[in-house]
Amino acid sequence: TPRAKTNMKLRKKLYDTFLFLLNFSVLPFALLPQDAIATLNTLQVYAAALKELRSKCHLQLKTMRGFLERAGLTVDELDRLNIIHVTGTKGKGSTCAFTEQILRNCGFRTGFFSSPHLVQVTERIRINGQPIGKELFTKYFWQIYRRLDETKDANGGTMPTYFGILTILAFHIFLQEKVDLAVIEVGIGGAYDNTNIIRRPWVCGISFLDIDHTDILGDTIEKIAWHKAGIFKPGVPAFTIRQPEGAMPVLEQRAKEIGCPLWMCPQLEDYQAECKPLHLGLAGQHQRSNASLALQLSHTWLQMRGLPGWAYATAFTPSPMMVKGEFRRANQTTTGPSRGLADTEWPGRSQTLKRGAVTYFLDGAHTLHSIQACAQWFRETAAEHERNASGPVARVLLFNVTGERDAAAFLKLLVPCHFDFAVFCPCIAEVGTSNIQEKKFDMSVEEMLSRCLDNERIWRLHNHQDDNRDNLLLIEDSLPRLPENRGDTLVFPCIFSALQWITHGRNSVLSDQAKTTLPVKPSVTAKAASLREASDIQVLITGSLYLVGGALKYLDPASSK
C-alpha cells in the first residue's frame, strides 16, 4: 500500500544513517530481523512482472553478474568457495544435504544454499549444517541491500529478484564466514538460473529429472534436461543417476558440446561389497540414488582437495566419516558428534514426527514421480507404525497443491493409501494473522479455497463417492467461517484449523487456546468420532512444500525460533 511504501522509505533512511556502523558491529541499537525480511519480501515478483521476467530468462545471467558487482562481489571471488553445484527436478535438496553432511563429517567448514525454505528464510543459508542466525542474516542482508540500493538509480532503477538477492547474499555470507566449501542448490532449471554465474565449480551433479516448471523449462523431459545440463562447465566432472527415457541422451550431448566429463553413479548397493549395508538418515527408496550421487560428489571433491581416492563413478568403500561416526580435523574445534549418511536430516522430505498419539508423515512431493515415491514411503512406514499400535488406527490425508500442477493425477496415486479422511486447505498458516515469513501467492484467498473445493470433488470421484450436492463453501469477509462436511472429506480455511480438527486436542501446541480457533459445526464434530476413538492417528501431509512448511511451524515450534 502507499502507506506501507512510505513507512519503508522512512525505515530505510534510518538504516542508511547507521549502516556504516553495522560493518563494525557497533550499532547503538539492534536492527530487527523482521525489518530485513520485510524489505526482502518487497522484491518478490508475481503475475505479469514474472511472466515478463521469464520471457527474458536468457539475459538473466548477464543481469545477475551486474547485480553481483553492484553488491561489491566479483565472479572471480566465487572461485574461492570451492563449490559443489547441484540441479535436478527431484532429490537435489536431499542430495545436497547428504553431501554437506558427509563433508562436514570430514571436518570441513561447510556452506549450504538451498530453496525454498519451509518456515523461515534463514533456512536457505546454512553454516556447518545450521541455518544462519537472525542477527548475522540481518547484518549481512543490509550490507548487500545498501550497496544495491545506492547504485539503483544509476542502473535504471533495477534491483534483483527475491531469489536473486538471496543468492548474492549466500555468496557474500560464505565468503565472509570463510567456509571451506559451498554446496549450492539450483533454484529452477540450471542454464539460466541465478546460481549459474558460478564459473568454476569443483564438481556438478544432476539428480532425478521430472516434468515440473513447464512454463519456464518446457513441457518435455528433453527440454528440461537441456536446461538442467546448463550447469556443466568445461573440464569440470559431473555426475548423474539413472534418468527417464529421453533425458540421458540430452545430458550426454550437452556434456560433449561443453567439454564436461559426465559419469553415471553406481547403485547404492554396489558400495556395500566391502562394508556393512549403508543406512540412510532420510527415509524412502528414492533416497538411495540421492545418496549415491552425494557419495560421488563428496568423494570427487575430496580428491580435488588432494586426498587419495578411487576412479570416478566407481563403487568405493565409504569411510566411517562418510557413513557414520565422530571425526575431528586437526586444529579444528567442533561441537557435538559429526555424522555421515546415517544422520543426515532434511526437514519436510520423507519426515516422520511423533506427537503423542498422532504421527505426522511430511513430504513436500509436488511432481508425479515424487508423489508416487511419497505414497510408497507412507504405505511402508505407516504399516510399521500400525503394527505397534495398541488399538484402531485412523489415517488422514492433508493435501494441497500450488501452481498449475495436476492435482487429479496426484490424488489418484494417493487413493491406495486408504485414508479415513481427506482434508484440504490453502497454504495459509492461520486465519486473521499476518506473518512476514509466510510465502505469498499470486491468487486471492477465494481462489485458493475454490481450488481446495475442486480437489475435494476430485478425491470423492476417485473414491467413487457421490458428489451431487450443491452446497458451496460460503465466504464471509473474504474467509469462510466454517468447514463444510462432505462425508469423509473436509475443507478448512487454513493449516492451523485443519490440524486442530484432525488431532482433536491430542497435540498440546495445537490446543493452545490463545490461538485463533474457528467454530466447527456439530455435524463435522460428530463425523470425527472415529478420530476420537482411534488409539493412533496417522496424518500424511503432502502436495506442496509450502503446506508442509506451514504445518511444521506448529508441529515443530523450534523451527520458528
NURO-354111 format. One record per residue (C-alpha): residue in one letter; x, y, z. Coordinates in pm, whole numbers, plus 50000, padded with zeros to 5 digits. Example, Ala and Ser with C-alpha at 12.3 -4.5 7.8 and 13.67 -1.06 7.14 Angstrom:
// residues 2
a512304955050780s513674989450714
This chain:
// residues 561
t500005000050000p501155036349960r501345040050339a503445008650371k505795021050099t506185054350280n506955036550605m509525015150427k511255046250289l511395061550636r512865029550778k515455028650503k516575064450575l517095054850936y519065024250836d521245044050595t522265067150878f523735038651078l524575011950821f528265020350818l528325011351190l526854977751103n530074967950929f531924972651258s529224956951480v528914988451695l525304997951630p523745017451917f520554996651875a519554963351727l518264962051372l515314938651374p515394907151160q511734912151067d512604945750908a515234929050689i512744901950594a510014927450521t512384945950287l513424913250126n509784904550063t509294936449860l511494920349593q509084891549530v507754892249175y504364879749059a501884877348771a502614899848473a506034910348601l507034873948650k505794864748303e507874892648150l510914882148352r510614846148234s510444857247871k513924872447918c515464843748115h518294840547860l519504875047975q519364865948343l523004856048391k524294888648242t521914907848467m522914887048768r526614894048711g525784931148713f523924927849043l526834908049189e529274935749100r526954962549236a526854943049564g530654945449583l531464909849475t533104895249166v532674862248984d536374855349046e535774856549422l533224828549392d536004805249278r537354806549634l534234789049761n535224755049614i531644749649502i529634717949452h526764727349217v523654705149210t520504706148999g517644682348919t513874681248950k513534658049246g516104650049512k518544678349453g517974692349803s518354658049963t521504651849758c522924684949880a522004676450239f523784642650216t526824658950052e527084687050305q526754662550595i529494639750458l532004667950408r531174684050741n531754649850892c535224650750736g535954682050938f535394709150677r533524741450744t530554739950508g528184764650349f524864752650203f522444773449995s519034758049924s515464767149831p512684770749911h512534774750287l509874757450492v509344780650790q511984808150793v514034823350513t517224819150718e516954781550650r518174787950296i521674797750407r523424773250639i526864772850800n528024738950926g524534724950878q522744751551086p520574779650946i522374812650979g521384831951292k518894860251256e521424885851377l524024875751116f521344873850849t520244909350933k523814922550939y524814907750603f521474914950436w521734952350497q525344952650377i524244938350043y520954956950015r522564990750085r525104986249805l522414975649558d520065003449658e522755030249634t523505020049274k519875015549172d519285049649015a522435047148803n521195013648670g517695021848557g516115015748897t516724978348876m517024955549178p517474917749197t514524894649244y513834877949579f515804846849479g518494867849312i519364888049621l519294856849839t521774840449600i524114870549623l523614871550000a524564834750031f527784840149835h528604870750047i527974852250374f530034821950270l532944844450176q532724864750496e532344833850715k535294817250538v533764783450460d535964756050314l533334747550055a529834757249947v527134733049836i524854752749603e521414740049505v519994753749179g516684772249211i514894763748885g516434747248578g520144753548552a521254771048234y519684804648323d519364800448698n520824827948915t523254803549075n524814796048735i527024826848749i529424802148910r532244797048657r534494771248818p532724746849047w534774717349165v532094692049070c528484692048945g525564668448999i522154662048844s519524643449046f516354627748906l514614646848625d510844650248602i508204672848449d507894705048650h508054742748596t506984737048237d506264774148181i509994780948221l511764748548124g509454733547862d506924705547864t509104675647768i511804657047956e514244665147674k513704702647709i514034700648085a517244680148055w518724706947826h518184733648093k519494711948375a522694703548182g523354740848159i525334739048484f528034717748313k531384735548281p534394727048059g536654701848229v534564700248548p533494664748641a529734659248656f527644630548787t524084619348739i521834589748819r519554567948606q517154591048426p513784587448249e513894577747883g514874607247666a516794626247931m520154608347925p520924613947553v520374651347603l522634652447908e525354633347721q525114655847415r525264687447624a528254673947817k530034666447489e529324701247350i530524718547667g533544696147718c532384682648053p533174646748161l529844631248264w529624599948478m526754577048580c526614568948952p526564532349059q523684517949258l523954522949632e524064485149683d527344484049489y529094503549765q528314476250015a530564448849873e533284455050132c531334471050415k528084467250603p524834478150434l524524515850433h521844531450649l520404564950542g519074592150767l516464601150503a513664575950456g512374561450129q513794540349849h514094571249627q516764584949863r519184557049770s520044572549433n520434606549600a522864591149850s524924575249572l525124608449390a526184625449714l528914599549772q530344605949425l530174643849465s531824644249806h534394618049708t535364637849396w535594669949599l537914652849847q540094640249561m540384675349421r541294687149768g544284663949746l543034633949941p543624599249792g540684583149615w539334559549352a538404563248987y535334584348910a531884568048924t533094535549077a531614519849387f534204525449657t534124516050024p532844546950209s534994556450506p533474557250856m533424595050828m531164592850523v528854567250678k528634574751049g530944583951332e532864611051508f535784629051350r537884659151438r540044676351184a543464687351307n543484721851468q539694724651442t537114725351718t533594713151650t530634708851881g528914675451916p529334644251705s529584648751332r527714622551134g527624609450779l524874594350565a523094578150857d522294610251043t521574633350751e518434653750815w516384673150562p513054685250708g509864681750507r511164653350292s510044618350400q509964631650756t508184614551044l507184633151362k505594615551659r503464637851881g501724616452139a499014595551974v499444614051644t502154605451393y502764630351114f504304619750784l505534650650598d506734651050241g506704681350012a506274660049699h504904680549409t505534660649090l504004627848972h507174608249037s507684622949385i504034617549484q504384581349375a507544577849586c505804595249876a502834571249860q505144541149866w507134555150158f503954563150353r502374528950300e505524511050414t506314533650710a502714537150829a502314499350821e505334495851052h503844520851296e500444503851276r501904470451385n502924486751712a499574503651774s497544493752081g494174497951911p492394510651599v494344534351374a492844563051171r494524576550859v494134612550744l495394629950430l496114667350448f496674679450091n497154709949874v498974719049553t500214752049415g500774764549062e499374745948765r500204711148888d497864682048811a496084676649142a493824649648993a496804628248894f498464633549233l495334623849428k494784592649219l498204579949328l497264585449694v493974566049686p495644532049756c496854545750093h493274540550222f492664572350416d489684575150652f489554612650596a490884636150329v491324672150444f492084701250213c493224736550296p495174765350135c498814771450223i497774797750478a499094792450829e496304808951027v493154829150963g493344865451061t497084866751126s499924883050939n503324866450929i506094882150724q507784848250697e504774834250508k505024828050137k502974848849901f500874835149618d499554851949311m495894844049381s493234855449622v492114835849926e488814828949749e490684813949453m492794792349681l489704779449859s487974772849528r490924751349426c490644732249755l486984725549682d487944712949337n490494689649494e487864677049736r485494668649449i488304651049262w489084629949568r485444619649605l485304609549240h488494589249272n486904571349569h483584566149386q481684587849631d478524606349530d479014643449484n475634655349362r475164681949629d475304718849551n476394731749893l479284755849848l481854768750093l480364802550191i482864830550220e482224859750451d484684888250483s486974870850233l487304839350451p484974810150526r483904808250887l483224771050899p484484739850727e481834721450524n481194684650581r481494663450267g481274628550415d484854617550469t486284649350317l486564684050462v487844718150353f489344741950607p490404778350556c493914774350697i496534749150807f496114755551179s492354749251182a492824717550975l495444704051216q493284713151516w490354693251381i492494663351284t494184660051625h491184668251847g493254680852138r495904653552123n498654678452039s499264703752318v500654730152081l497574728551862s495324730252171d496724764252270q493584784752330a495504817152278k495464809651907t492544815751674t490044787251695l487304785551434p483884772451545v483104738651392k479604726451308p478254698551533s477814676151228v481504679651148t482494673051508a480294641851512k481954629451195a485264628351381a484104601151619s486494576151458l489384600051520r488494603551886e488164565951926a491404557551747s494374548151962d496674562851695i496184588351418q498434588251110v498504620750912l500154623650571i500844660050475t501884663350111g501404680249774s503344712149847l506464722350037y504574753750139l501874732350302v504504711450480g506344742550596g503134757650732a502434725650925l505974723851065k505514758551211y503104742651461l504354707051481d507974717251540p507854751151717a511654752151742s511784757051364s510184791351408k512734803851660
